[in-house]
Structure formats: C-alpha cells, structure tokens
Amino acid sequence: MDAFWILFAGSLVATTNALLGCWLILRKSVLVGDAIAHAVLPGIVLAYWVTQSRGSSYMLVGAAVMGMVITLLIETLQQKATMQQDAAIGLSFTFLFALGVIMIAWGGDKVDLDQDCVLYGDLLHIPLDKRPVGQLVALLIVVSVFLYGAYRALWLTTFDATYSKSIGVSVVFWHYCLMGMVSFSTVFSFEAVGAVLVVAFLVVPPATAYLLTEHLKKMLVLAVLFGLIGVGTGYYVANVLNTSLAGTMATAVGGEFLLVFLWTRFSWQIR
C-alpha cells in the first residue's frame, strides 16, 4: 500500500509538470521553468519563517510571488541590461537559489526544513502524511483546466506571436499566465519530490516526446507517458539499489531520453 501512495504522488507530479513542460519547450523557455523551480526557494523559506509551518498557505503565496519576481527580473535584464536570455536566467536563478540555501542554513533552527528536503523531497513519507497527495490532485485539476481553457491562446502566442497581436491576443499576458502556473506547480510539488525532480519532469519527458513528434497533442500525451514510466522505473530501481527515490526517478527519465534519442537516429518519427 505504501508503494501505491508513493507512485501515485510521483505520477501526479510527473503528469502536471510534463504538461506544462511541453509548452515551455515549444516556447523556448524551458530554462525559465528551471529558474523558477530554483528561485522560489527564498519565498518558501520566508513563508516558513513567518508561519513556522510546512503546510501553511503562506508558503504558496511566498513562493508564487518569488516565481513571478524572477520572471520579471529575467525580462528586465534582457530589456534594460541588454543581456541574452540564457545569461539573464543564469544570473537570476543562481543568485536566488544560493540565497535560499543560505537562508535555510542560517534559519535551520526556526523551521523544519533542510537542504535535502528541498533538493530531494519527501516521497518516502507520503504514506504517513497523505496531505500533499490531495494538494497534488487539486494542482493537476487546476493546471489541466487552465491548459484546456487557454489552449487556443497559448497555441497562437507560441507559434505565431505576430498574428496573435494583430487579433488582440496579448502575448505578454499569456506568457505570465503560463509562468504563474509553472510557479504554482513548482510550489505544490516541492514538498513531495524536491527541486531536482521538479526540474527533471518539467524538462526531460517533454524533450523526449519532442524527439518523436511535431504534433502538439501527441507530444502532450507522450510527455505524460514518459513521465509515468520514469516514476515507475525509478521507484523499483531505487528499491533494488537502495538509493534516492528522486535521484533515481530523474535518472530514469534521463535514460528514456537517451534511448529515444538513439532510436530516432536509426528509425522514424511519429507524425
């Protein structure tokens, strides 16, 4: 029964982040998602300092605000400091993530939070405290409803920004809506799986799916499938080798990418 709850929680995180990651890949903004996943840490720590609780709703507010802050910071550095996007992302998220780690070490006696929890999550404790599972279910529902309702606007702003502007669809508005969803997804996923696995699910399953198809809906389905396979494979390999669950799951999805990459070099693509 414990295995069910661990796999269920991991599958929820994999599904949610794989769906969002597909849009980040297509918009060439996947590193922004990576940056958000790291940069929300100071917001989480500040919320813990204030509330003294890992389950407080203030955690979500603090982290979501920090996610939007780094998005604005990256845009500002690109426009005002004429920095390239990769340089702006690297500068922003390394500074904020390092600041968050220092805050954890400095205030470790004030809250029940440490670097291992942030990096690798707490999947093994899911069977003992199923509260995060309910949050992850709610997150998947919210993200799914958002992506379904905003599908046309996201499609237009992703593939034809010029046409979108000409018919009154705001590229900037939908960009920040998507980044807001990435921020919320990161926050809700943090406690269960940590930063390492959030980034892995945001990037690797969508990238693997993109190797196989150029059709958006097929890409979404394949990304979710690769994420779920990675969760199952990582769980059972971690049990056999007695290693980190999050690290093994991240390695599993990386292995999927490698296999698909090698296969596509010698085979055909799904169209």
HUWO-V41748 format. One line per field, one symbol per residue. phi: phi as a letter, one per 40 degrees, with the letter a starting at -180 (. if undefined). Layout:
phi: ???
This chain:
phi: .ccccccccccccccccccccdcccccfbcccccccccccddccccccdccfacbcccdccccccccccccccccccccccfccdcccccccccccccccccccccbdccbcaacccccbgacccdccbcdccccccccccccccccccbdcccccccbacccdccbgccccdccccccccccccccccdccbgcdcdccccbcdcccccccabcdcccccccccccccccccccccccccfbccccccccccccccccccccccbbbbcb
